[in-house]
Amino acid sequence: MSTQTTGTIAVFGATGQQGGAVIDALLDHEAPVRALVRNPQSDRAQALAARGVELVAIRSDDAASLSAALMGVEAFYFMTPEANNLDEVETEIRIGTALVDAATAVRVPHVVFSSVFGADHESGVPHHDSKHTIEEHLRKSGLRASVLRSTPFMEVMAPKLEHGELVLRLPLPEDAVLKMISVRDVGKVAAALSLNTAQAPGGVVELVGDELTGPQIAAAFGAYAGLPARYEALPLSVLPSDLDRAMFRQFAKMADYPTDLAAVRAIEPATQDLAQWIRSTGWVPSTNVAGS
């Protein structure tokens, strides 16, 4: 039986959607939280401070500030900024390795890194391979580490309402199974590992809450809304960048990867499937407009 960590948990990426979900889950456990932020005066940072979160200003290019921010913490959760081009991929790797080096310098007892599904190997997707590089750097550090390999978020799956019908369009074949997880559950699993109330078997958890084809995703939203729903598979050419096209090719390949849904629920029994997420959020369809 694991004993819950009672010391401070540091979080990098605290003002974003995913980091915010981690902080929500930590505060639900009344854990002391330290947010590493670039601008403590920002509205999002101040909102965290109002909830009792300690703010520490850091610069990702300043090793001393990173190490100082991690002094005395019991665990450290971090994610890296999502890259949209190759220059940002290099920046992501630089930030990720700097955070690992800072944690190593002060011997943080436990590091939890938010990676991506499939990052156990190089896939040819630059902003996924960047996370593989960071995973390898973390592994070589010798620190106790847990890696969360997230799948796409349910929050971005919603169809649009068009002429009384829900339409979901994705550049993914109609028969490809898309693995997914809710952001809330990423936070809950990350918090459980950071607090030591759960363990990651082999140091890795592949975060999958559900796996459905495009037509099944559309049908789940339609069933909740009481509306007809359909799926349209788009060509990869609609995507704006080579990185996005490589990513969706990888999503299609991931359909054939084995999935252990029970592994996530062993850590967070209330992990949601898509239908549960739709109900819990009270999802309301939005109208598709030109240019959206």
N, C-alpha and C positions, 0 to 999 in steps of 0.2 A: 504494500500500500504506500503510495507516494505521500509525502508530507508537504503541505502547501508552503511555498516560499512566502515569507512575510516581509522581505526587504523590498527596496525600490526596484521597479521595472522601468528601464529606459526604452523609449520608443522614438525611432527616426522615421519621418514621414507622417507625423502625428496629425498634421492639418489636412491631409488628404482623405479620400473616401475610405481606403483600406486601413490606413493607420488610425483613422477615427473610429472604425469598427473595433479595432484592437483595444483602443483606450476605453470605449464604451464597455467592452467585456471585462477589462481589468477593474474599472470603477464599480461594476456590478458586484465584483468580489471584494470591494473596499480595499484594493491594493494601492499602495503609494506609487504614483506614476511620475516619471520625469520625461518631459518632451524635449527633444533636441530640435530646435527650430532656428531658422536663419533670421527671422524677424519677430522677436517677442512682442512687438507692439502691433502686429497685424490683428485684424478683427478675429480671425480664426484662432490665433494663438491666445488672444485675450479671452475668448470664449472658453478655451480649455482651462486657463488660469481661474476663471470664475467657478469652475467645477472642482477646484482643488488640485489641479495638475501643476507640478513644478515646471517652470520654463527655464531652459538653459540655452543661451545663444551659442551657435556654433558656426564655423565656416568649413565646408567640406574640403577645402584646399589647405586647411590649417591643422596639421596633425596634433599640435599641442592642445587646440581647443576641443578636438574630438576626444582625445584621451582624458582631458580634465572633465568633460561632460559625463564620461562613463565611470569615473572613480566611485567606488563604493556601491555600485548597483549589483543586484543579485542576478539579473537577467537583462538581456538586450534584444529587443525585436527591431529588425530593420527590413525595409524594402528599398528598392532603387527606383529612381525616376524612369518612367517608361520612355523609351527612345522612339523618335519618329523619323530619324535619318541616321546615316552612318556616323556622322560627327557626334550625335547624341548617344550612339552605342558606345563609343569610346569614353564619353563622359560618364555614362552609367558604370562602366567597368572601373574607371578611376575612382568614382565615389564609393562603389561597393568594396573595392580592395582597401581603400583608406579606412573605411569603417571597420573592416575585419582587423586591419593592422592596429587601429586604436584599441579595439577590444582585447587584442593580444597583448598590447603594451601594458595594460592594467589588469590583465588576467580576469576578465569577466567570467564568472562561473558558468554561464550558459548563454549561448547566442542562438536566436531563432531568426532564420532568414526566409523571407517570402520570395520564392523562386517561381518557376512555371512548369507545368506538366510537360514531361519529356526532356527536361534539362539534365537528365542523367547522362546524356550523350549530346554530341554536336549534331544539330538537325539541318543546318544550312539556313536557318532563320536568324538573321543577325541579332535581333533584340531578344531572342531566346538563348542563343549561344552565349551572349554576354552574361546571362545568369548562370550558365554552365561554368563559365570562367570564374565567376565569383564563388560558386559552390566549391570548385576545386581549390581556390585560394583559402576558403574557410576550412576545408578538410585538411589541408596541409598545415594550418595554423596550430593544430593540436588542441584547440579549444573544444569543450563539450558543445555540440551544436545539434540543432534540429532544423531540418529544411522542410518548408511547406511548398509543395509544387501545385500551384493553383491552376485550375481550368478556367475557361471564360466565365464571366460573371452573369448570373441570371438577370441582373439589373439592366443589361444591354440587349436583352432578347425580345423586348416587347414589340408586337406588331402595331401598325398604324390603322386608324379607322378611315376607310375610304368608301363613301356611298353606302353606308350601313353594313359594311363587311370589314372584318379584320384581315389585313394582309401583312404577312411577314416575308421580307425579302433578305436573303443572305447569299453571298457568293460561295455556296456549299451545295454539293449534290443532294438531291432529294432523299436519297437512301443512306446518306452518311449520318452516323450517330454523333451528335455533338455532346461532349461531356461538359458539365457546368457545375457551378457552386454559387451560393449567395455570398455577398460581401459580409453580411452579418455572421455567417458561419465561419468564414476565414478568421474574423476577429475572435470568435469564441474558441476555435481550435488553437489559435496563436496564444490566446490568454491562458488556456489550460496548460499548454506546454511551458510557457514562461513562468507560470506559478507553480509548476512541478506537480500539478494535480493529475497529470497524464503524461505518458511517455510516447515518443515516436518510435515504433519498431524499426530497428536498424538506423534510426536517426532521420527517417524520411516519412512524410505523410503526403500522399497524393490526394489533393482535395477535390473530390467528386461527390456532389450531392444528388445528381441525376444525370441520365444520358438518354437523349431523345433525338429523333430525326426532325428536320425542319417542319414537315407536316404535323408531327406529334406536338411540337412546341406551339404551333399555331392553334391546334385543336385544344390544347390546355387553356390558352387564353380565351378562345371562343366559348368553351364550356363554362368558364367562370363568368364571362360577360353576357352569356346568352345570345351570342351573335354568330352568324356564319363566319368561318375563318378559312383561309387558304394560304399556301406557301408558294413562293416563286423562287426558284434557284437562279441566281444571277451569274453571269460570267465573271471570271476574275478581273477582266479588263475594266470593270466599273470602279475598281479600287484605285486610290490616288497615287500609291507608291509601290515600289518593288518590295519594300519591307512588309506592307500589308498583304500583297499577293503571296509572298513566301509564307506568311503566317497562316493564311487560309488554306494554302496547300497542306500545311502541317496539320491544321485542324481536321482536314479530310483523312489524312493518314492516321491521326490519333483515334479515329473511329474503330480501328482494328486492334488498338492496344487493350490488353486486359485491364479490367477495372475491379477494384475491391471496395464496393460501397460500404461494406461493414466496417472497414478499417477507420473511416472517418467517424462513423456513428459509435464506434467503441470509445472514441475520445469525446465526442459531443453527440449524445443520443438524440437530441432534438434537431439534428441537421435536417434541413428542409429539402424535399424534392421540389420540382418546379410548381406543381399544383399547390403545395403548401405555401410556397413563397408568394405566389399570386394572391392567395387568400389572406395571408398575414399582412401584406402590404396594402390591402384594399385597392389594388391596382385599378386605375381608370384609363380607358383608351384615349389617346390623343389623336387629333385629326392630322393627316398628312397634308402638308402644304408645299407648294412649289419651292424648291431650293433647300428643303429640310432634309 
